[in-house]
Amino acid sequence: MTDPMFRVALLSEVFVGEGAEQRLRDRLADARGLGADLVLLPELPLNPWSPATPHPRDEDAEPPEGPRHRLQAEAARAAGVALAGAVIVRDPATGRRYNEALVFGPDGRLLASYRKVHLPDEEGFREPCHYEPGDEPPQMVKGLGMPLGIQICSDNNRPEGSYLLAAQGAEAILAPRATEAATFDRWRLVLRANAMVTASYVLSVTRPGPELGVPIGGPSIAIAPDGEVLIETLEPLVVVALDRDAVATARKRYPGYLAVRPEVYAKGWKALTP
């Protein structure tokens, strides 16, 4: 009988500086020891929070399958656990940089990537100075025990991507963040709403503490497909069990059973396009 449970570790830690590679391997091994099938890291977990300033640094970006990419792949393989991480990738053809989420299988194989679409530009979050917005819609990640998708930080405040992932069949939406502790009440509201209207689990981890004068921090959170908060914690590592049957149930109930009607909204968006 297929196990309907899929276990995700929420790991609120960044891996920068001396010993980062070993610390990542150790933490993934800890998560695997707690039964995790997948580990979710915060936004850009192997980079300093460079958007704290408007000055980009060459060393923050790398080519496809660069050193941070390989480090995450090798750590996932060593621990035998799937991993949702990220890099700032530099397109070798154009030189453009992107905030790119990466999902690795427990064998270290890259299963999916996704480039952040919505970039804030304010004090402490000068993201357009460091990378450009992606221009491809999110795609469901296959090959794990549960179909899932990713919306990076501010993407969750434009929920079309979450709706699209749920319509593709994603049952859990991963939401790595780099957000201020003081804004968490607003984030909780948005993430709960996205879970409820998509009838999907929503799981989110932020960077753990202040960096370069930016008051980053706040809880990790896991939300059920009916909008119930399952876990909200400042603990750096927790594991939550996701029940695929709960997704199926929520999608039979209101509002999960409502038709998506993409043709109606496509018509409206098309009318607004110059």
C-alpha positions as CSV (number, residue, x, y, z in Angstrom):
1,M,0.0,0.0,0.0
2,T,1.3,3.5,-0.9
3,D,2.1,5.7,2.1
4,P,-0.2,8.8,1.7
5,M,2.1,10.8,4.0
6,F,5.0,13.0,2.7
7,R,7.3,14.5,5.3
8,V,8.9,17.9,4.8
9,A,11.6,19.4,7.1
10,L,11.4,23.2,7.5
11,L,15.1,24.2,8.0
12,S,15.5,27.9,8.8
13,E,19.3,28.3,8.4
14,V,21.7,29.8,5.9
15,F,25.0,28.2,4.9
16,V,27.6,30.9,4.2
17,G,31.2,31.1,5.2
18,E,33.7,28.6,6.6
19,G,32.3,25.2,7.2
20,A,29.1,25.9,5.3
21,E,29.3,22.7,3.2
22,Q,29.7,20.4,6.2
23,R,27.0,22.2,8.2
24,L,24.6,21.7,5.3
25,R,25.4,18.0,5.1
26,D,25.0,17.6,8.8
27,R,21.6,19.4,8.9
28,L,20.3,17.4,6.0
29,A,21.4,14.2,7.8
30,D,19.6,15.5,10.9
31,A,16.4,16.1,8.9
32,R,16.6,12.7,7.3
33,G,17.1,11.1,10.7
34,L,13.7,12.7,11.7
35,G,12.0,11.0,8.8
36,A,12.0,13.9,6.3
37,D,11.5,13.1,2.6
38,L,12.3,16.6,1.6
39,V,14.1,19.6,3.2
40,L,12.9,23.1,2.5
41,L,15.5,25.8,2.9
42,P,14.9,29.6,3.0
43,E,15.4,32.0,0.1
44,L,19.0,31.9,-1.3
45,P,20.3,29.8,1.5
46,L,23.9,29.6,0.3
47,N,24.3,33.4,-0.3
48,P,24.6,36.3,2.1
49,W,21.5,38.6,1.9
50,S,23.1,40.8,-0.7
51,P,19.9,42.7,-1.6
52,A,20.5,44.5,1.7
53,T,22.4,47.0,-0.5
54,P,21.9,48.2,-4.1
55,H,25.4,47.0,-5.1
56,P,25.7,43.6,-6.8
57,R,28.7,41.5,-6.3
58,D,30.1,39.2,-9.0
59,E,30.8,36.4,-6.5
60,D,27.1,36.1,-5.5
61,A,26.2,34.6,-8.9
62,E,27.3,31.5,-10.7
63,P,26.8,29.8,-14.1
64,P,24.3,26.9,-14.4
65,E,25.5,23.9,-12.3
66,G,28.0,26.1,-10.6
67,P,29.6,25.5,-7.2
68,R,26.6,26.3,-5.0
69,H,24.4,24.1,-7.2
70,R,26.8,21.2,-7.0
71,L,27.2,21.6,-3.2
72,Q,23.4,21.3,-2.7
73,A,23.2,18.4,-5.1
74,E,26.0,16.5,-3.3
75,A,24.6,17.3,0.1
76,A,21.2,15.9,-0.9
77,R,22.7,12.8,-2.3
78,A,24.9,12.3,0.8
79,A,21.9,12.5,3.1
80,G,19.6,10.6,0.9
81,V,16.9,13.3,1.1
82,A,15.3,15.6,-1.5
83,L,16.2,19.3,-1.2
84,A,14.6,22.6,-2.2
85,G,17.4,25.2,-2.3
86,A,18.4,28.0,-4.6
87,V,21.2,30.0,-6.3
88,I,21.7,33.3,-8.1
89,V,22.3,31.9,-11.6
90,R,24.0,33.9,-14.4
91,D,22.8,33.0,-17.9
92,P,26.0,32.4,-19.9
93,A,24.4,33.6,-23.1
94,T,23.1,36.9,-21.9
95,G,24.9,37.6,-18.6
96,R,21.5,38.2,-16.9
97,R,21.1,37.0,-13.3
98,Y,18.1,35.3,-11.7
99,N,17.0,34.1,-8.3
100,E,16.5,30.5,-9.1
101,A,15.0,27.8,-6.9
102,L,16.3,24.3,-7.4
103,V,14.7,21.0,-6.4
104,F,17.0,18.0,-6.1
105,G,16.0,14.4,-5.6
106,P,17.5,12.2,-2.9
107,D,20.0,11.0,-5.4
108,G,21.2,14.6,-6.0
109,R,19.6,14.8,-9.5
110,L,18.1,18.1,-10.4
111,L,14.3,17.6,-10.8
112,A,13.2,21.2,-11.4
113,S,14.1,24.9,-11.3
114,Y,12.1,28.0,-11.1
115,R,13.1,31.7,-11.4
116,K,11.5,34.3,-9.0
117,V,9.0,36.4,-10.9
118,H,8.1,39.2,-8.5
119,L,11.0,41.3,-7.1
120,P,10.6,43.8,-4.3
121,D,12.6,47.1,-4.5
122,E,12.7,48.9,-1.1
123,E,15.1,49.5,1.7
124,G,16.8,46.2,2.6
125,F,15.3,44.4,-0.4
126,R,17.0,45.9,-3.5
127,E,16.5,42.8,-5.4
128,P,16.3,44.2,-9.0
129,C,19.9,45.4,-8.5
130,H,21.0,41.8,-8.0
131,Y,18.9,39.8,-10.4
132,E,16.1,40.1,-12.9
133,P,12.6,38.7,-12.7
134,G,12.0,35.4,-14.4
135,D,9.5,35.2,-17.2
136,E,8.4,31.6,-17.2
137,P,5.3,30.4,-15.2
138,P,5.8,27.8,-12.4
139,Q,5.7,24.1,-13.3
140,M,4.7,21.3,-11.0
141,V,7.6,19.3,-9.7
142,K,7.3,15.5,-10.3
143,G,9.4,12.6,-9.2
144,L,9.0,12.8,-5.4
145,G,6.4,11.2,-3.2
146,M,4.0,14.2,-3.6
147,P,3.5,16.6,-6.5
148,L,4.5,20.1,-5.5
149,G,5.5,23.5,-6.7
150,I,7.5,26.6,-5.6
151,Q,6.7,30.2,-5.2
152,I,9.6,32.3,-4.0
153,C,8.8,34.9,-1.3
154,S,7.0,37.8,-3.0
155,D,5.6,35.5,-5.6
156,N,3.1,34.5,-3.0
157,N,1.7,38.0,-2.9
158,R,0.7,37.6,-6.6
159,P,-1.2,34.3,-6.1
160,E,-1.8,33.5,-9.8
161,G,1.3,31.2,-9.7
162,S,-0.2,29.3,-6.7
163,Y,-3.5,28.9,-8.6
164,L,-1.6,27.6,-11.6
165,L,0.4,25.1,-9.7
166,A,-2.8,23.7,-8.0
167,A,-4.5,23.5,-11.4
168,Q,-1.6,21.4,-12.7
169,G,-2.1,19.0,-9.8
170,A,0.5,20.3,-7.2
171,E,-0.6,19.3,-3.7
172,A,1.9,21.3,-1.7
173,I,3.4,24.7,-2.5
174,L,6.9,25.5,-1.1
175,A,7.4,29.2,-0.2
176,P,11.0,30.0,0.8
177,R,11.3,33.5,2.1
178,A,13.6,36.3,3.2
179,T,11.2,38.5,5.2
180,E,11.2,40.7,8.2
181,A,9.9,39.4,11.5
182,A,7.7,42.4,12.0
183,T,5.7,41.6,8.8
184,F,4.9,38.0,9.6
185,D,1.3,38.6,10.5
186,R,0.7,39.8,6.9
187,W,2.6,36.8,5.5
188,R,0.6,34.4,7.6
189,L,-2.6,35.9,6.2
190,V,-1.5,35.6,2.6
191,L,-0.1,32.1,3.0
192,R,-3.3,30.8,4.7
193,A,-5.4,32.3,2.0
194,N,-3.3,30.7,-0.7
195,A,-3.6,27.3,1.0
196,M,-7.4,27.6,1.4
197,V,-8.2,28.8,-2.1
198,T,-5.9,26.3,-3.8
199,A,-6.8,23.4,-1.4
200,S,-3.0,22.8,-1.1
201,Y,-0.5,22.6,1.7
202,V,1.7,25.7,1.9
203,L,5.0,25.4,3.6
204,S,7.3,28.4,4.3
205,V,10.7,29.0,5.8
206,T,12.5,32.4,6.2
207,R,16.1,33.2,6.7
208,P,16.7,33.0,10.5
209,G,17.9,36.4,11.6
210,P,19.0,40.0,10.9
211,E,21.6,40.4,8.2
212,L,23.5,43.5,7.1
213,G,21.2,45.8,9.0
214,V,18.0,44.2,7.6
215,P,15.7,42.8,10.4
216,I,15.0,39.5,8.7
217,G,13.5,36.7,10.7
218,G,10.2,35.1,11.9
219,P,8.6,31.7,12.1
220,S,8.5,28.8,9.8
221,I,4.9,27.8,9.0
222,A,3.0,24.9,7.6
223,I,-0.6,25.3,6.6
224,A,-3.1,22.6,5.7
225,P,-5.3,22.6,2.5
226,D,-8.2,23.9,4.6
227,G,-6.2,26.9,5.8
228,E,-5.5,25.5,9.3
229,V,-2.0,26.3,10.7
230,L,-0.3,23.0,11.5
231,I,3.0,24.4,12.6
232,E,4.3,27.9,13.4
233,T,7.6,27.9,15.1
234,L,11.0,29.6,15.6
235,E,12.7,26.3,16.0
236,P,15.4,26.0,13.3
237,L,14.4,22.5,12.3
238,V,10.9,20.9,12.4
239,V,9.3,18.1,10.3
240,V,5.7,18.2,9.2
241,A,3.8,15.2,7.8
242,L,1.6,16.0,4.8
243,D,-1.4,13.8,4.2
244,R,-2.3,13.5,0.5
245,D,-5.8,12.3,1.5
246,A,-6.3,15.7,3.1
247,V,-5.7,17.4,-0.2
248,A,-8.2,15.1,-2.0
249,T,-10.8,15.9,0.7
250,A,-10.2,19.7,0.5
251,R,-10.6,19.6,-3.3
252,K,-14.1,18.0,-2.9
253,R,-15.2,20.8,-0.5
254,Y,-15.8,24.5,-0.9
255,P,-13.9,26.3,-2.3
256,G,-11.7,23.5,-3.6
257,Y,-14.2,22.1,-6.0
258,L,-14.9,25.4,-7.8
259,A,-13.9,25.4,-11.5
260,V,-10.8,27.3,-12.3
261,R,-12.1,28.9,-15.5
262,P,-8.8,30.0,-17.0
263,E,-10.4,31.0,-20.3
264,V,-12.4,33.7,-18.6
265,Y,-9.4,35.3,-16.8
266,A,-7.2,34.9,-19.9
267,K,-9.7,37.0,-21.8
268,G,-9.6,39.7,-19.1
269,W,-5.8,39.8,-19.0
270,K,-5.6,39.8,-22.8
271,A,-7.9,42.9,-22.9
272,L,-5.5,44.8,-20.6
273,T,-2.4,44.0,-22.7
274,P,-1.2,46.9,-24.8
